[in-house]
Amino acid sequence: MPTPFTLALPRLHAGLCPLPESCLPEGCLTLWPGLPSPPKRSWRPRYPWDSGQAAACLEDFRRASRDGFSGTPVLTLGAEPAPPGLSRAERDALREMLGAPAEDASLPPRLRAQKTLLLTWLQEEQALELTALEQRVRERRRSLTALLSGEARKEAPVPLPAGHPLPDWTVPLAAALTFLPDMPAPTAFFVNSSAMAAALAVLGTAEECPLPGCEARGLSARSLARLCGRNALKALEDTLTPETLERPLTLILPRP
């Protein structure tokens, strides 16, 4: 079997990888939401928006978070209406991420999916920034304690975001599956969410794993889409061909 095209999902930031030192396995790529200056180890499908349009959309979401919600991450406030000033498509992406039905289901699926990924990117970014801030505070406290005690300061590992809201893993996964026709065959998903890994651990069939320290499960795209919920599955059934939905995928799960 040829080496599969391997994409990390559902988290978009490489810093959210659950492996030691938060590094991606060799050959694994992150899904890039279409912004300018993509990193080397990233992949972008055929998005409807170019990098300039994607950056403008992200800035609109930043403004909505900063001005509309006084800096609170936009995806944590499910009861709040969409802030004024957003386009209809942006409001739809925001509502979808909050678990509410889209205002206009007639929007092109790829446009809706790209904006969902941009909104996912923003919340992940906010969680990482808050974690980094807390880490700096802890480092200063350790330095002060070491200075007062006269003992050498012990280095602590950089933590992953904990207690800071991240999007439900089913939302970016469903958005990513919209672009499955762009992914080469064979395709493998490196699962970088413990919740998603737990849901997959008892599904599919065991396969030979292409990455050391991990295990692999085989699953069809349709079976994976079912985990995203009835609405997401219906949207993907309306978007993808039956052949694409039956496409076999390899799910790579890091061992605990």
N, C-alpha and C positions, 0 to 999 in steps of 0.2 A: 504493500500500500504506500503511495507517495506521501511525503510529509505534508500534513494538512495546513492550509492557511489558518493561522491561529489568532483569534481576536479576543481580547479581555472584555468581559461583560459581567454584570450590568454597569459597573462603575467606569466612568470615563477618564478619571485622573489616575495616572500611574502611581501616585502617592497613596492610593487607597488599596494597593495590592496587599493581600493578607499574608504574603510570605515574609520571612525574616528580611530586615533592612528595606522593606517595602519596594522590592525590585521585581520587575516582570521576568518571567522565565525567558530564556534565550529563544529568539524567534517569534515571541509573542508581541502583538501590536495592540495599541489602544484605539478605540473608535474616536475619531476627531470630528467635532460637530460642525466643521466648515469655517472656523475662524482663521484670521491671518496667522502666518508663521507657525505652521504645524511642526511638532517635534519629529525627529527622524523616525522613531519607532511608533508611528501612528499610521492610520489608514482612513481615508474618507471615501464614501461612496459618491455616486452622481447626485449631489444635492441640487435642489431647484434654485437655491440662493448661492451666490458667489461669496467670497470671504468678506467683501465690504458690506454686503447686505446682512450677512450673519453677524458681523461686529456691531452694526447699527441696531439690530434686533436685541443683541445681548445688552447693549448700553441702555436700551429702553427698559429691559427687565431690571437692570441695575437701578435705574432711576425710580422705577416703580417700587423697588425694595427700599431704596433710600428715602424717597420723598413720601411715597404712599404709606409705607409701614414703619417709618422712622428707623430704618436700619435693620428691622427684624427680617430674618430669611423669608423670602416670599412664599415658600412652599409649606410653611408650618401653620398658616392661618386659613384653614379650610373653610371657615365660616365667613371670611371676608369677601366682599365683592371685588371684581377686578378693578384696579385703579383706573381713573380716567386718563385719556391720552394714548392708550394702547390701541393698536389696530385690531380689527376683528380677529384676524388670524392669531395675533399675540394673545388676545383674551381667550381664544379657544385653547391654545397651548397651556396657558395658566390654569384654566378651569380643568383641563384634562389631568394636569399634574396634581391638582387638589382633589381629584376624585369626582368632580362634577361633570355632567354631560357637556359636550361641546355645543356652542351656540349655533354653529353652522357646520353640519356634518358634510356639506358639499365641498369643503375645501380640499384641494389636492392632497392625497394621503402623504406624499413625500414632504410637502411643505409643512403639514401638521407635525410629522415625525421629526423633521429637522428642528423645528422650534421647540418641541418637547425636549430634544437632546440639548439645545442651548439652555433651556431652563434648568435641566438636570445639571449641566456644567456649572451654572451659577451657584446652585445650592451646594454642590460638592466643594466648590471654591470657597464659599463662605465657611463651611464646616472646617476645611483645612486651615483657613486663616485664623479662626477662633482657636483651633487646637495649637497652632504655632504660637499664638499669643500666650496661651496658658503655659506652654512649654517654656517660653522665655521667662515668665514669672517664676516658675519652678526652678529654673536654672539660677536666677538671681538669689532665690532663697537658699539654694544649696551652696552658692558661693559665699553668702553671708554666714551661713552656719559653719562652713569650713574655716572661714576667717576667724570666727569667734572661738572655735574649738581647737584650731591649730592642726586639724587633720586634713589630709588631701581630699579634694572633692571627688566624689564618685560619679562617673558618667552614667546617665540613664538613657535607655533606648527611647527613640522618638515614637510617641504613641500614635495610633490611628485615631480618627475622630470617634469619640465616645460621649454620648449625651448630647451631641449636636445633630440635628435632624438631617437625614439624607433621604432622597426620594425612595419611595417603595420600589424595590428592585424590579417589580413587574412592569413598571411604567417605562423606564428606559429600555428594558428588554423588548417590549412590544414595539417601541419606536425603532429599535435596531433591526428587528425582524422585517420591518417594512422594506429594508434595503437588502434583503437576502438575495434577490436576483443579481446584485452587483458583486457578491462574494464569490471568489473562485471555489471550485470543487476539487478535492474535499475541503470542508470547512470544519474547524473545531473552535469551540468557545471555552476560554479559560475563565472559570467562574470565580470572580473576585468579590463575592458577597457570601458571608457565612449563612445568611437566611436562604439564599437561593441554593447554595450547596446542600443545605439540610433538606430542602424540598426535592432535590434531584437524587439524593443518596439512595432512595429505594425505587427509583424509576429506571426504565430502560434496561439495556443489557450491558454487561461488563465487556469492555474492549481493551485491547492492548494500548497502554498509555504512551504517547509520544514524549511526555515530559517526566523527568525523574522526580520522585517525591510526591507524585500525584496519582490519582486513579481516574479512569475514564469510563463514561457511560454512553451508550448509543441511544439516540432518540430521534424521532422524526421532528421536522419543524412544526407540524401541526400539534404534536403532543407537547412540545415546548410552549407553543402559543396558548394551549389550554391553561397552563399555569398562570397566565397573565389575566385570566378572567373572561367571562362570557362576552363582554362588550369588545375587548381587545381582540379576541378570537374572531368575532363576527367582522370587525373592521379588516383584519388580515385576510379573512376568507373573501371579502369583497375586493381586496387589493391584489392579492397574489393568485397565481394560477394553481389549480389542484396539484400539478406536478411539482411546483415549488414547495407547496405545503407538505408534500410527502417526501421531500428531500431528506436524506439521512444526515444527521449532525453528530459530532462527537463532543461531549461535554466533559471537560477536564476539571476535576475537583481536587484542590490541595488537600492532602491528608492532614488531619488535626495534629 
